[in-house]
Amino acid sequence: MENLLYEMILFSLLGVLYYFYQKKKILSYEKNKGPIIMGYLLQSCLSVRGETPDAEMDPVIESLDDYLQNKTATPPTALLSVYAKSSHCAPELRDVILQGIEDLNDRKK
């Protein structure tokens, strides 16, 4: 009977420790979600652009790069939104950009 009590206490303690570990992991991920999303958007823009310069997309790529390099403190969501709504943006890229902006806005709530 005494062993059962010790096992219950041990498993309860391990459960509490695991809860705090997972909570820390989730909070860390949420903290870094902005740069992760912006990095994904940068890679998407670069893959759509290819090797040829694009006068409309290059400022978007530069602003994303500046944000990821910590040259600017805020993500370039306004510029991304304007570019996504322009006729120069590919439909697939538009969907990716708008989803990324939506995910960033969900993070702020």
All heavy atoms as an XYZ file, in Angstrom:
872
protein
N       0.823     -1.188      0.000
C       0.000      0.000      0.000
C       0.870      1.255      0.000
O       0.553      2.228     -0.661
C      -0.923     -0.067      1.235
C      -1.896      1.040      1.287
S      -3.123      0.799      0.002
C      -4.197      2.091      0.355
N       1.931      1.189      0.775
C       2.822      2.341      0.881
C       3.531      2.598     -0.450
O       3.709      3.756     -0.840
C       3.851      2.083      1.985
C       4.653      3.306      2.355
C       5.567      3.030      3.538
O       5.082      2.579      4.580
O       6.770      3.253      3.373
N       3.908      1.541     -1.168
C       4.555      1.691     -2.466
C       3.621      2.362     -3.470
O       4.056      3.157     -4.290
C       5.002      0.338     -3.020
C       6.225     -0.193     -2.291
O       6.930      0.575     -1.651
N       6.442     -1.490     -2.375
N       2.355      2.013     -3.414
C       1.367      2.619     -4.305
C       1.288      4.125     -4.070
O       1.215      4.911     -5.013
C       0.008      1.955     -4.113
C      -1.124      2.498     -4.978
C      -0.820      2.235     -6.456
C      -2.442      1.859     -4.578
N       1.299      4.527     -2.812
C       1.262      5.948     -2.474
C       2.503      6.668     -3.004
O       2.402      7.753     -3.587
C       1.140      6.121     -0.959
C       1.049      7.553     -0.446
C      -0.215      8.218     -0.986
C       1.043      7.569      1.067
N       3.665      6.068     -2.860
C       4.900      6.663     -3.377
C       4.865      6.775     -4.898
O       5.300      7.781     -5.477
C       6.125      5.860     -2.941
C       6.465      5.988     -1.476
C       6.862      4.872     -0.744
C       6.394      7.209     -0.832
C       7.188      4.981      0.601
C       6.711      7.328      0.515
C       7.097      6.217      1.225
O       7.411      6.331      2.542
N       4.351      5.759     -5.552
C       4.255      5.793     -7.017
C       3.302      6.884     -7.479
O       3.573      7.597     -8.456
C       3.814      4.431     -7.555
C       4.877      3.374     -7.458
C       4.397      2.013     -7.912
O       3.267      1.910     -8.429
O       5.159      1.040     -7.736
N       2.198      7.042     -6.787
C       1.234      8.086     -7.141
C       1.851      9.477     -6.964
O       1.662     10.364     -7.806
C      -0.044      7.954     -6.313
C      -0.888      6.762     -6.721
S      -2.343      6.482     -5.689
C      -3.181      8.020     -5.784
N       2.576      9.672     -5.894
C       3.244     10.955     -5.654
C       4.294     11.204     -6.727
O       4.384     12.313     -7.275
C       3.861     10.989     -4.235
C       2.756     11.023     -3.182
C       4.790     12.186     -4.088
C       3.250     10.862     -1.757
N       5.064     10.182     -7.069
C       6.104     10.315     -8.083
C       5.500     10.669     -9.444
O       5.953     11.607    -10.122
C       6.926      9.029     -8.185
C       7.984      9.010     -9.298
C       9.075     10.028     -9.005
C       8.551      7.625     -9.463
N       4.453      9.953     -9.853
C       3.831     10.226    -11.144
C       3.141     11.585    -11.169
O       3.118     12.266    -12.196
C       2.871      9.109    -11.538
C       3.577      7.856    -11.954
C       3.245      6.636    -11.394
C       4.591      7.887    -12.906
C       3.896      5.471    -11.772
C       5.249      6.740    -13.300
C       4.901      5.525    -12.737
N       2.584     11.991    -10.058
C       1.982     13.327     -9.979
C       3.045     14.403    -10.144
O       2.856     15.387    -10.871
C       1.261     13.522     -8.649
O       0.196     12.627     -8.528
N       4.173     14.223     -9.487
C       5.277     15.179     -9.600
C       5.804     15.226    -11.030
O       6.034     16.309    -11.581
C       6.397     14.806     -8.631
C       7.632     15.696     -8.659
C       7.270     17.110     -8.219
C       8.720     15.139     -7.776
N       5.970     14.043    -11.646
C       6.424     14.010    -13.037
C       5.417     14.673    -13.973
O       5.792     15.361    -14.924
C       6.693     12.572    -13.475
C       7.907     11.891    -12.849
C       7.968     10.424    -13.261
C       9.181     12.615    -13.224
N       4.136     14.510    -13.722
C       3.099     15.151    -14.531
C       3.150     16.659    -14.426
O       3.037     17.372    -15.426
N       3.350     17.166    -13.236
C       3.456     18.622    -13.036
C       4.703     19.158    -13.724
O       4.652     20.207    -14.386
C       3.450     18.957    -11.530
C       3.832     20.411    -11.287
C       2.087     18.660    -10.929
N       5.813     18.462    -13.604
C       7.046     18.900    -14.267
C       6.884     18.894    -15.786
O       7.325     19.824    -16.471
C       8.218     18.012    -13.861
C       8.706     18.156    -12.422
C       9.782     17.125    -12.120
C       9.213     19.565    -12.160
N       6.237     17.878    -16.324
C       6.007     17.800    -17.766
C       5.090     18.926    -18.226
O       5.303     19.510    -19.289
C       5.413     16.441    -18.137
C       5.246     16.253    -19.615
C       6.350     16.063    -20.433
C       3.988     16.277    -20.204
C       6.209     15.905    -21.801
C       3.834     16.115    -21.569
C       4.948     15.930    -22.361
O       4.799     15.780    -23.714
N       4.094     19.271    -17.428
C       3.193     20.380    -17.762
C       3.981     21.681    -17.889
O       3.815     22.422    -18.855
C       2.114     20.514    -16.688
C       1.365     21.810    -16.781
C       0.375     21.998    -17.738
C       1.658     22.865    -15.923
C      -0.305     23.195    -17.840
C       0.983     24.068    -16.014
C       0.001     24.233    -16.967
O      -0.658     25.427    -17.073
N       4.832     21.974    -16.933
C       5.604     23.214    -16.986
C       6.609     23.208    -18.131
O       6.858     24.246    -18.746
C       6.301     23.486    -15.647
C       5.351     23.959    -14.592
C       5.132     23.218    -13.453
C       4.667     25.154    -14.742
C       4.256     23.652    -12.480
C       3.779     25.600    -13.773
C       3.571     24.849    -12.635
N       7.175     22.052    -18.443
C       8.093     21.935    -19.576
C       7.368     22.259    -20.885
O       7.861     23.022    -21.711
C       8.681     20.517    -19.615
C       9.426     20.206    -20.878
C      10.686     20.746    -21.120
C       8.867     19.369    -21.849
C      11.368     20.461    -22.297
C       9.547     19.084    -23.015
C      10.798     19.629    -23.235
O      11.464     19.356    -24.395
N       6.191     21.668    -21.084
C       5.424     21.923    -22.304
C       4.957     23.377    -22.374
O       4.955     23.984    -23.448
C       4.215     20.984    -22.386
C       4.590     19.571    -22.713
C       5.227     19.450    -24.093
O       4.940     20.200    -25.007
N       6.121     18.491    -24.237
N       4.581     23.954    -21.270
C       4.144     25.346    -21.234
C       5.294     26.265    -21.651
O       5.099     27.192    -22.437
C       3.652     25.703    -19.831
C       3.126     27.107    -19.716
C       2.607     27.376    -18.328
C       2.159     28.818    -18.219
N       1.698     29.131    -16.860
N       6.493     25.986    -21.157
C       7.662     26.779    -21.523
C       7.959     26.654    -23.015
O       8.271     27.628    -23.691
C       8.870     26.321    -20.704
C      10.142     27.066    -21.013
C      11.300     26.538    -20.195
C      12.585     27.170    -20.654
N      13.745     26.545    -20.049
N       7.835     25.445    -23.540
C       8.078     25.202    -24.959
C       7.077     25.957    -25.836
O       7.445     26.566    -26.841
C       7.960     23.695    -25.228
C       9.110     23.090    -25.971
C       8.999     21.593    -25.947
C       8.825     21.099    -27.350
N       8.840     19.642    -27.431
N       5.821     25.929    -25.459
C       4.777     26.611    -26.229
C       4.979     28.118    -26.176
O       4.867     28.808    -27.194
C       3.380     26.206    -25.715
C       3.096     24.756    -26.084
C       2.302     27.134    -26.262
C       1.862     24.182    -25.429
N       5.284     28.662    -25.015
C       5.513     30.106    -24.896
C       6.734     30.541    -25.694
O       6.738     31.609    -26.300
C       5.654     30.500    -23.430
C       4.379     30.397    -22.598
C       4.669     30.715    -21.137
C       3.290     31.293    -23.148
N       7.759     29.721    -25.719
C       8.949     30.024    -26.510
C       8.625     30.035    -27.991
O       9.071     30.905    -28.741
C      10.041     29.004    -26.216
O      11.126     29.177    -27.083
N       7.812     29.070    -28.443
C       7.420     29.023    -29.843
C       6.577     30.243    -30.206
O       6.779     30.859    -31.249
C       6.626     27.744    -30.138
C       6.025     27.737    -31.514
C       6.814     27.508    -32.629
C       4.672     27.997    -31.708
C       6.274     27.527    -33.900
C       4.124     28.008    -32.971
C       4.927     27.781    -34.064
O       4.394     27.810    -35.319
N       5.649     30.610    -29.357
C       4.798     31.776    -29.625
C       5.620     33.060    -29.673
O       5.332     33.954    -30.455
C       3.698     31.895    -28.570
C       2.621     30.866    -28.696
C       1.815     30.992    -29.978
O       1.513     32.119    -30.398
O       1.489     29.944    -30.569
N       6.658     33.130    -28.857
C       7.520     34.316    -28.843
C       8.266     34.452    -30.167
O       8.455     35.555    -30.680
C       8.509     34.206    -27.681
C       9.467     35.348    -27.567
C      10.412     35.108    -26.406
C      11.557     36.069    -26.441
N      12.583     35.724    -25.461
N       8.693     33.352    -30.753
C       9.473     33.359    -31.989
C       8.629     33.143    -33.235
O       9.175     32.938    -34.317
C      10.559     32.274    -31.917
C      11.554     32.553    -30.837
O      11.882     33.690    -30.566
N      12.016     31.515    -30.182
N       7.327     33.189    -33.101
C       6.453     32.909    -34.231
C       6.584     33.959    -35.336
O       6.528     33.623    -36.515
C       5.011     32.823    -33.749
C       4.062     32.229    -34.732
C       2.694     32.064    -34.091
C       1.741     31.378    -35.009
N       0.420     31.249    -34.390
N       6.756     35.230    -34.974
C       6.881     36.297    -35.974
C       8.050     36.077    -36.924
O       7.859     36.064    -38.148
N       9.263     35.890    -36.400
C      10.389     35.625    -37.301
C      10.247     34.337    -38.102
O      10.692     34.269    -39.250
C      11.590     35.546    -36.353
C      11.197     36.373    -35.184
C       9.715     36.177    -35.037
N       9.611     33.336    -37.537
C       9.411     32.085    -38.280
C       8.506     32.328    -39.474
O       8.802     31.902    -40.600
C       8.827     30.997    -37.354
C       9.860     30.564    -36.318
C       8.352     29.792    -38.160
C       9.303     29.673    -35.226
N       7.414     33.048    -39.258
C       6.473     33.343    -40.345
C       7.135     34.225    -41.392
O       7.002     33.995    -42.598
C       5.191     33.995    -39.786
C       4.400     32.974    -38.970
C       4.334     34.571    -40.911
C       3.230     33.555    -38.213
N       7.869     35.245    -40.952
C       8.521     36.147    -41.905
C       9.601     35.421    -42.708
O       9.794     35.690    -43.892
C       9.121     37.357    -41.175
C       8.090     38.311    -40.652
S       7.130     39.018    -41.985
C       5.557     39.165    -41.223
N      10.295     34.487    -42.087
C      11.282     33.694    -42.812
C      10.625     32.834    -43.882
O      11.143     32.699    -44.999
N       9.494     32.272    -43.537
C       8.747     31.470    -44.513
C       8.265     32.343    -45.668
O       8.346     31.941    -46.838
C       7.569     30.790    -43.816
C       6.716     29.970    -44.742
C       7.197     28.786    -45.295
C       5.437     30.383    -45.089
C       6.424     28.041    -46.158
C       4.656     29.639    -45.947
C       5.150     28.467    -46.476
O       4.381     27.735    -47.333
N       7.780     33.542    -45.368
C       7.333     34.458    -46.422
C       8.498     34.886    -47.317
O       8.347     34.993    -48.535
C       6.647     35.682    -45.820
C       5.296     35.426    -45.155
C       4.756     36.712    -44.538
C       4.310     34.849    -46.127
N       9.664     35.114    -46.710
C      10.846     35.474    -47.492
C      11.219     34.350    -48.449
O      11.475     34.593    -49.634
C      12.019     35.818    -46.579
C      13.340     36.142    -47.258
C      13.210     37.392    -48.132
C      14.444     36.328    -46.245
N      11.237     33.131    -47.959
C      11.569     31.995    -48.817
C      10.544     31.830    -49.940
O      10.902     31.511    -51.074
C      11.639     30.710    -47.989
C      12.823     30.651    -47.066
C      14.140     30.738    -47.808
O      14.306     30.160    -48.875
N      15.080     31.472    -47.253
N       9.274     32.076    -49.631
C       8.231     31.983    -50.658
C       8.427     33.041    -51.726
O       8.314     32.753    -52.924
C       6.854     32.142    -50.018
O       6.623     31.126    -49.080
N       8.730     34.271    -51.305
C       8.958     35.351    -52.270
C      10.173     35.061    -53.146
O      10.137     35.275    -54.366
C       9.145     36.688    -51.553
S       7.648     37.347    -50.809
N      11.231     34.577    -52.523
C      12.441     34.273    -53.286
C      12.213     33.143    -54.282
O      12.733     33.195    -55.408
C      13.589     33.917    -52.339
C      14.169     35.074    -51.536
C      15.152     34.559    -50.500
C      14.837     36.090    -52.455
N      11.430     32.153    -53.912
C      11.197     31.050    -54.836
C      10.299     31.472    -55.998
O      10.477     31.000    -57.113
C      10.595     29.851    -54.105
O       9.304     30.155    -53.643
N       9.361     32.377    -55.757
C       8.502     32.857    -56.839
C       9.288     33.788    -57.764
O       9.143     33.729    -58.982
C       7.248     33.571    -56.269
C       6.508     34.333    -57.345
C       6.329     32.558    -55.613
N      10.133     34.628    -57.183
C      10.887     35.587    -57.988
C      11.912     34.907    -58.867
O      12.118     35.273    -60.018
C      11.584     36.611    -57.099
C      12.281     37.696    -57.939
C      13.150     38.551    -57.108
N      14.404     37.830    -56.880
C      15.457     38.372    -56.325
N      15.426     39.603    -55.918
N      16.546     37.674    -56.149
N      12.588     33.927    -58.348
C      13.637     33.251    -59.113
C      14.900     34.092    -59.176
O      15.210     34.844    -58.254
N      15.640     33.994    -60.259
C      16.917     34.690    -60.404
C      16.777     36.088    -60.999
O      17.681     36.903    -60.883
C      17.863     33.859    -61.279
C      18.263     32.542    -60.661
C      19.099     32.719    -59.405
O      19.940     33.642    -59.357
O      18.894     31.939    -58.465
N      15.669     36.361    -61.645
C      15.524     37.657    -62.318
C      15.017     38.700    -61.336
O      14.124     38.432    -60.525
C      14.529     37.554    -63.489
O      13.274     37.110    -62.987
C      15.037     36.589    -64.541
N      15.576     39.903    -61.373
C      15.100     40.978    -60.496
C      13.658     41.360    -60.837
O      13.238     41.302    -61.991
C      16.040     42.136    -60.792
C      17.223     41.536    -61.465
C      16.746     40.300    -62.149
N      12.924     41.739    -59.845
C      11.535     42.155    -59.998
C      11.367     43.456    -59.229
O      11.485     43.488    -58.007
C      10.603     41.083    -59.449
C       9.141     41.371    -59.693
O       8.796     42.509    -60.072
O       8.322     40.451    -59.497
N      11.076     44.532    -59.942
C      11.018     45.861    -59.331
C       9.930     45.963    -58.269
O      10.069     46.739    -57.307
C      10.788     46.919    -60.409
N       8.848     45.218    -58.398
C       7.776     45.282    -57.419
C       8.042     44.394    -56.206
O       7.673     44.730    -55.088
C       6.431     44.880    -58.054
C       5.853     45.914    -58.992
C       6.516     45.897    -60.363
O       7.115     44.866    -60.737
O       6.448     46.938    -61.038
N       8.686     43.249    -56.426
C       8.898     42.303    -55.341
C      10.189     42.573    -54.557
O      10.269     42.255    -53.365
C       8.924     40.867    -55.868
C       8.878     39.836    -54.766
S       9.001     38.149    -55.328
C       7.488     37.956    -56.202
N      11.184     43.170    -55.175
C      12.466     43.391    -54.502
C      12.351     44.210    -53.219
O      12.986     43.861    -52.213
C      13.478     44.012    -55.463
C      14.002     42.985    -56.460
O      13.813     41.776    -56.235
O      14.603     43.405    -57.476
N      11.548     45.293    -53.176
C      11.410     46.010    -51.894
C      10.781     45.151    -50.791
O      11.146     45.275    -49.621
C      10.505     47.198    -52.235
C      10.629     47.382    -53.695
C      10.895     46.029    -54.262
N       9.869     44.269    -51.170
C       9.254     43.373    -50.194
C      10.305     42.417    -49.637
O      10.399     42.212    -48.426
C       8.080     42.591    -50.839
C       7.532     41.545    -49.882
C       6.990     43.536    -51.305
N      11.118     41.861    -50.523
C      12.172     40.937    -50.102
C      13.183     41.652    -49.215
O      13.602     41.128    -48.180
C      12.849     40.304    -51.338
C      11.858     39.364    -52.033
C      14.119     39.561    -50.963
C      12.333     38.846    -53.374
N      13.565     42.864    -49.583
C      14.527     43.626    -48.778
C      13.970     43.954    -47.397
O      14.679     43.869    -46.392
C      14.920     44.898    -49.514
C      15.793     44.654    -50.722
C      16.058     45.921    -51.524
O      15.785     47.027    -51.018
O      16.525     45.793    -52.666
N      12.685     44.322    -47.334
C      12.100     44.655    -46.028
C      11.976     43.415    -45.142
O      12.193     43.488    -43.928
C      10.750     45.342    -46.197
O       9.819     44.457    -46.782
N      11.644     42.268    -45.738
C      11.612     41.023    -44.965
C      13.001     40.666    -44.460
O      13.169     40.267    -43.301
C      11.054     39.885    -45.821
C       9.554     39.883    -46.069
C       9.205     38.872    -47.150
C       8.799     39.590    -44.800
N      13.993     40.823    -45.305
C      15.367     40.531    -44.912
C      15.829     41.476    -43.807
O      16.486     41.048    -42.855
C      16.292     40.613    -46.123
C      17.679     40.109    -45.812
O      17.799     39.009    -45.232
O      18.647     40.826    -46.130
N      15.486     42.750    -43.914
C      15.852     43.709    -42.870
C      15.224     43.336    -41.531
O      15.865     43.431    -40.483
C      15.426     45.126    -43.261
C      16.301     45.723    -44.351
O      17.387     45.163    -44.627
O      15.897     46.748    -44.933
N      13.979     42.887    -41.567
C      13.320     42.472    -40.324
C      14.008     41.248    -39.730
O      14.252     41.187    -38.524
C      11.843     42.178    -40.567
C      11.150     41.612    -39.372
C      10.865     42.407    -38.271
C      10.799     40.263    -39.317
C      10.248     41.886    -37.150
C      10.177     39.731    -38.203
C       9.899     40.542    -37.124
O       9.299     40.017    -36.013
N      14.332     40.284    -40.564
C      14.966     39.066    -40.067
C      16.393     39.297    -39.596
O      16.900     38.559    -38.750
C      14.922     37.976    -41.140
C      13.517     37.450    -41.444
C      13.546     36.525    -42.648
C      12.925     36.748    -40.241
N      17.051     40.321    -40.144
C      18.415     40.662    -39.727
C      18.411     41.630    -38.539
O      19.458     42.140    -38.161
C      19.168     41.304    -40.894
C      19.313     40.432    -42.112
C      20.444     39.456    -41.971
O      21.405     39.721    -41.289
N      20.325     38.323    -42.631
N      17.230     41.919    -37.978
C      17.044     42.828    -36.840
C      17.443     44.266    -37.152
O      17.851     45.008    -36.266
C      17.777     42.326    -35.603
C      17.184     41.055    -35.067
O      15.975     40.854    -35.128
N      18.017     40.181    -34.555
N      17.321     44.663    -38.412
C      17.574     46.056    -38.774
C      16.338     46.910    -38.530
O      16.448     48.116    -38.359
C      18.020     46.153    -40.232
C      19.367     45.509    -40.476
C      19.766     45.593    -41.928
C      21.088     44.872    -42.164
N      21.422     44.834    -43.600
N      15.168     46.293    -38.556
C      13.921     46.956    -38.201
C      13.227     46.130    -37.126
O      13.342     44.903    -37.095
C      12.976     47.116    -39.410
O      12.691     45.828    -39.943
C      13.597     47.979    -40.490
N      12.486     46.812    -36.266
C      11.880     46.129    -35.127
C      10.501     45.555    -35.433
O      10.058     44.620    -34.778
C      11.770     47.086    -33.949
N       9.825     46.113    -36.424
C       8.463     45.662    -36.710
C       8.420     44.906    -38.032
O       9.118     45.259    -38.980
C       7.491     46.855    -36.792
O       7.960     47.771    -37.781
C       7.403     47.562    -35.455
N       7.583     43.889    -38.110
C       7.453     43.159    -39.374
C       6.780     44.030    -40.437
O       5.920     44.847    -40.112
C       6.587     41.957    -39.019
C       5.976     42.253    -37.712
C       6.788     43.303    -37.051
N       7.158     43.871    -41.695
C       6.621     44.722    -42.762
C       5.248     44.260    -43.247
O       5.037     43.993    -44.431
C       7.679     44.594    -43.854
C       8.233     43.230    -43.664
C       8.219     42.992    -42.181
N       4.290     44.172    -42.350
C       2.973     43.664    -42.716
C       2.233     44.603    -43.665
O       1.499     44.137    -44.538
C       2.113     43.410    -41.471
O       2.078     44.598    -40.679
C       2.673     42.268    -40.649
N       2.412     45.910    -43.501
C       1.711     46.859    -44.387
C       2.202     46.698    -45.820
O       1.399     46.641    -46.758
C       1.913     48.276    -43.904
N       3.510     46.620    -46.001
C       4.077     46.459    -47.336
C       3.660     45.112    -47.937
O       3.333     45.036    -49.117
C       5.602     46.573    -47.285
C       6.351     46.457    -48.601
C       5.919     47.574    -49.546
C       7.850     46.526    -48.365
N       3.655     44.080    -47.125
C       3.217     42.765    -47.602
C       1.754     42.790    -48.024
O       1.391     42.221    -49.051
C       3.415     41.716    -46.511
C       4.842     41.251    -46.269
C       4.924     40.484    -44.963
C       5.324     40.407    -47.417
N       0.938     43.456    -47.254
C      -0.481     43.542    -47.571
C      -0.714     44.292    -48.878
O      -1.514     43.861    -49.712
C      -1.223     44.222    -46.423
O      -2.580     44.321    -46.703
N       0.001     45.401    -49.057
C      -0.133     46.175    -50.297
C       0.330     45.348    -51.487
O      -0.327     45.322    -52.533
C       0.657     47.507    -50.189
C       0.773     48.182    -51.544
C       0.001     48.427    -49.180
N       1.455     44.665    -51.333
C       1.966     43.854    -52.435
C       1.019     42.698    -52.755
O       0.795     42.371    -53.920
C       3.360     43.315    -52.122
C       3.899     42.463    -53.237
C       4.306     43.033    -54.434
C       3.956     41.081    -53.119
C       4.771     42.255    -55.482
C       4.425     40.298    -54.154
C       4.825     40.891    -55.335
O       5.266     40.113    -56.366
N       0.453     42.081    -51.735
C      -0.452     40.951    -51.958
C      -1.704     41.375    -52.716
O      -2.264     40.596    -53.483
C      -0.838     40.310    -50.635
N      -2.124     42.608    -52.511
C      -3.338     43.096    -53.178
C      -3.057     43.687    -54.559
O      -3.994     44.026    -55.276
C      -4.027     44.126    -52.300
C      -4.563     43.505    -51.025
C      -5.132     44.526    -50.088
C      -5.568     43.845    -48.796
N      -5.980     44.804    -47.788
N      -1.781     43.797    -54.925
C      -1.445     44.357    -56.236
C      -1.602     43.299    -57.324
O      -1.637     42.095    -57.056
C      -0.011     44.905    -56.243
O       0.919     43.844    -56.256
N      -1.657     43.749    -58.550
C      -1.811     42.823    -59.671
C      -0.507     42.110    -60.017
O      -0.513     41.145    -60.776
C      -2.321     43.579    -60.900
O      -1.376     44.569    -61.280
N       0.615     42.561    -59.464
C       1.923     41.958    -59.746
C       2.155     40.667    -58.943
O       3.065     39.907    -59.250
C       3.045     42.943    -59.439
C       2.958     44.196    -60.230
N       3.206     44.244    -61.577
C       2.621     45.460    -59.870
C       3.045     45.476    -62.013
N       2.678     46.235    -60.995
N       1.365     40.468    -57.916
C       1.558     39.318    -57.033
C       0.899     38.079    -57.634
O      -0.255     38.110    -58.059
C       0.957     39.631    -55.666
S       1.269     38.370    -54.438
N       1.633     36.979    -57.628
C       1.093     35.698    -58.109
C       0.002     35.215    -57.140
O       0.103     35.451    -55.929
C       2.197     34.666    -58.188
N      -1.033     34.570    -57.650
C      -2.137     34.131    -56.775
C      -1.692     33.196    -55.642
O      -2.191     33.300    -54.522
C      -3.092     33.405    -57.729
C      -2.756     33.904    -59.080
C      -1.316     34.289    -59.062
N      -0.748     32.304    -55.934
C      -0.269     31.393    -54.887
C       0.465     32.162    -53.800
O       0.289     31.894    -52.610
C       0.666     30.329    -55.478
C       0.053     29.470    -56.555
C       0.145     30.095    -57.942
O       0.912     31.059    -58.149
O      -0.588     29.625    -58.828
N       1.291     33.116    -54.221
C       2.032     33.924    -53.255
C       1.080     34.813    -52.467
O       1.274     35.026    -51.272
C       3.103     34.761    -53.965
C       4.012     35.592    -53.068
C       4.762     34.711    -52.090
C       4.986     36.400    -53.908
N       0.050     35.307    -53.105
C      -0.953     36.139    -52.428
C      -1.581     35.355    -51.270
O      -1.713     35.868    -50.162
C      -2.029     36.590    -53.407
C      -3.145     37.389    -52.777
C      -4.182     37.841    -53.774
N      -3.568     38.715    -54.774
C      -3.540     38.456    -56.074
N      -4.091     37.367    -56.553
N      -2.964     39.296    -56.911
N      -1.931     34.115    -51.538
C      -2.541     33.292    -50.495
C      -1.578     33.063    -49.329
O      -1.975     33.126    -48.165
C      -2.980     31.942    -51.070
C      -4.110     32.072    -52.084
O      -4.808     33.116    -52.073
O      -4.287     31.141    -52.898
N      -0.320     32.816    -49.650
C       0.687     32.579    -48.606
C       0.884     33.839    -47.771
O       0.930     33.784    -46.534
C       2.021     32.118    -49.238
C       3.131     32.103    -48.217
C       1.857     30.757    -49.872
N       0.999     34.991    -48.425
C       1.216     36.250    -47.709
C       0.027     36.582    -46.816
O       0.197     36.930    -45.638
C       1.500     37.400    -48.699
C       2.869     37.207    -49.348
C       1.434     38.754    -47.998
C       3.171     38.196    -50.467
N      -1.168     36.473    -47.348
C      -2.352     36.804    -46.554
C      -2.524     35.853    -45.374
O      -2.918     36.278    -44.279
C      -3.595     36.807    -47.445
C      -3.629     37.918    -48.503
C      -4.860     37.787    -49.376
C      -3.565     39.294    -47.867
N      -2.195     34.584    -45.563
C      -2.266     33.635    -44.452
C      -1.212     33.962    -43.395
O      -1.480     33.883    -42.197
C      -2.087     32.199    -44.950
C      -2.238     31.161    -43.865
C      -3.620     31.141    -43.270
O      -4.605     31.163    -43.990
N      -3.711     31.113    -41.961
N      -0.019     34.344    -43.831
C       1.031     34.732    -42.880
C       0.645     35.954    -42.075
O       0.861     36.006    -40.862
N       0.063     36.951    -42.727
C      -0.383     38.152    -42.018
C      -1.486     37.796    -41.028
O      -1.505     38.301    -39.894
C      -0.846     39.229    -43.024
C       0.352     39.753    -43.817
C      -1.546     40.371    -42.311
C      -0.021     40.661    -44.966
N      -2.393     36.928    -41.442
C      -3.470     36.502    -40.541
C      -2.900     35.771    -39.321
O      -3.340     35.999    -38.188
C      -4.430     35.596    -41.301
C      -5.632     35.163    -40.493
C      -6.549     34.281    -41.305
O      -6.787     34.574    -42.485
O      -7.041     33.283    -40.719
N      -1.910     34.914    -39.530
C      -1.287     34.201    -38.411
C      -0.580     35.169    -37.469
O      -0.611     34.989    -36.245
C      -0.300     33.158    -38.923
C      -0.986     31.978    -39.581
O      -2.211     31.835    -39.418
O      -0.291     31.219    -40.276
N       0.063     36.191    -38.014
C       0.711     37.196    -37.163
C      -0.315     37.972    -36.348
O      -0.088     38.270    -35.178
C       1.529     38.167    -38.003
C       2.905     37.724    -38.417
C       3.554     38.764    -39.309
C       3.779     37.496    -37.211
N      -1.437     38.307    -36.957
C      -2.470     39.042    -36.242
C      -3.103     38.172    -35.162
O      -3.474     38.676    -34.106
C      -3.533     39.557    -37.204
C      -3.008     40.671    -38.085
O      -2.042     41.343    -37.741
N      -3.613     40.843    -39.233
N      -3.219     36.871    -35.404
C      -3.732     35.954    -34.382
C      -2.780     35.888    -33.207
O      -3.208     35.741    -32.059
C      -3.937     34.563    -34.957
C      -5.118     34.472    -35.900
O      -5.944     35.406    -35.910
O      -5.211     33.484    -36.642
N      -1.512     35.981    -33.472
C      -0.500     35.918    -32.417
C      -0.610     37.116    -31.496
O      -0.383     37.037    -30.300
C       0.901     35.877    -33.037
C       2.021     35.799    -32.033
C       3.352     35.774    -32.735
N       3.708     37.061    -33.243
C       4.598     37.871    -32.681
N       5.218     37.513    -31.611
N       4.868     39.036    -33.209
N      -0.984     38.276    -32.034
C      -1.053     39.492    -31.226
C      -2.270     39.539    -30.323
O      -2.319     40.309    -29.391
C      -1.055     40.712    -32.155
C       0.256     40.894    -32.879
C       0.203     42.062    -33.819
C       1.500     42.197    -34.597
N       1.429     43.270    -35.577
N      -3.271     38.714    -30.603
C      -4.493     38.738    -29.800
C      -4.310     38.048    -28.485
O      -3.526     37.268    -28.228
C      -5.646     38.082    -30.567
C      -6.078     38.912    -31.737
C      -7.201     38.238    -32.459
C      -7.616     39.068    -33.677
N      -8.642     38.454    -34.432
